[in-house]
Amino acid sequence: MASLKEKIGYALGDAASGGITWKIMSIAFPLFFTNVFGLTFADAAALMLIARMFDVVTDPLMGSLADRTQSRWGTYRPWLIFGAIPFGLIFALLLYTPDFGPVGKRIYAYTFYLLMMAMYTMVNVPYGSLLGVMTEDDNEKNQFSSFRMVGAYAMGFITLLSFPYLQKFVGGTDAHQYAVLGAFFGFLAAAMTLACGLLTKERLKPKRAEKYSFKQFIDLLKNKPWVYLTLIGICTNFFNGFRYAVAGYLLSYCLGGEITMGSLIINYTVFMAFGEVTCMIFGAASPKFTEWIGSKRLAFIASSIICIVFSIAFFFIPMDGAYIWLMILVVVLTSVGVGLYSPLLWSMYADVADYATEKNGTSSTGLIFSSGTMAQKFGGAISGSLIALCLGLAGAKMIPDDFGNSVIDPESVTEYVLTMVWALFSLFPAVFAIIMGILAYIYPIKK
């Protein structure tokens, strides 16, 4: 029986990767790269697309490598313990804006973004795989997965809510603010990742294959539950990726910038923070909800329906800051669905890993969980690229500001561009929620 201390320790891992680094990369990077760092829409879109091609190779290789690791710290924990400091350091450097020309900036952004994706893979794939070796009890897996999501969403809420206040506290230019906050959050992410590695235990020993072989990849492609779950994972991350990546543009252009309600500053990070705290609450409730509804598959379908209904409802809210509380309410209701399905996804990956071990005789836990990490990065970054491309197709154009950075030309922000932003936040995610609900319906493991 795992202790509460260990469950909290496991939660710290996703508090670092999901609640800090990935949250900032998802919600702030599209706006940061174009409006602060100075990349064009085309550069930002190309950067994220190239990174995804990079991940197609590195994520499964990392999963396979993690499965074969043997050390005094276990199979997966050493990657967290020794990867923590480089993970936080590279994240900090990625939010630094060097005083280079356009070509130098492009090289810097590409180099550190790819390095960050590699470090995220090196830490997060083994972290996810830990779930498969900490316990063999299915209910306890659900609890660990729930703690993981609570950690991610609780830290995500703190990160997003505090971000604008920390920016004002730091002061100076936008570039200076992001650099200082990158160092601060990078330190937190490193400390939490290290704590996760030290506080968790590996109770089960994977049945390792004796040598590297392409057979494990062929077996994976033949694993029908894995195929369905990977497609579901991509859809969930497209759903979240569109919403988080476009939030900055929605507040900046559709609503005219941050909104002040008394002492509360509502900018794009605070706007999404309301959803984070909802996800935290309903992530904790997910195991009970699943028990009540009867199976993980049916619980996932019900969660998808919640996401579909309220995503579509958002599109019909008037594009006016006077309706900000109605918008926040709908974001909160949408996040009920996200909070319920998020722990289910990782618990279902553990089921797929168990299925693969029974079928093939050797463990491929790391390889299987690597697909979850790849889906996360694929959905988040491709959605960011598509947003940049869609805004460009809608007519948004880039111009240099007083500091030489590329920003959106206010003259190019037409009604068509605003409607595109509104749809990217609501209708586009709804389409992916419909697809993931259908995939969950035909998912073959009925647990």
Buried (B, 14 or more C-beta within 10 A) or exposed (E): EBEEEBBBBBBBBBBBBBBBBBBBBBBBBBBBBBBBBBBBBEBBBBBBBBBBEBBEEBBBBBBBBBBBBEEEBBBBBBBBBBBBBBBBBBBBBBBBBBEEEEEEBBEBBBEBBBBBBBBBBBBBBBBBBBBBBBBEEBEBBBBBBBBBBBBBBBBBBBBBBBBBEBBEEBEEEBBBBBBBBBBBBBBBBBBBBBBBBBBBBBEEEBEBBEEEEEEBBEBBEEBBBBBBBBBBBBBBBBBBBBBBBBBBBBBBBBBEEBBEEEEEBBBBBBBBBBBBBBBBBBBBBBBEBBEEBEBBBBBBBBBBEBBBBBBBBBBEBEBEBEBBEBBBBBBBBBBBBBBBBBBBBBBBBBBBBBBBBEEBEBBBBBBBBBBBBBBBBBBBBBBBBBBBBBBBEBBBBBEEEEEEBBBBEEEBBEEEBBBBBBBBBBBBBBBBBBBBBBBBEEBEBEE
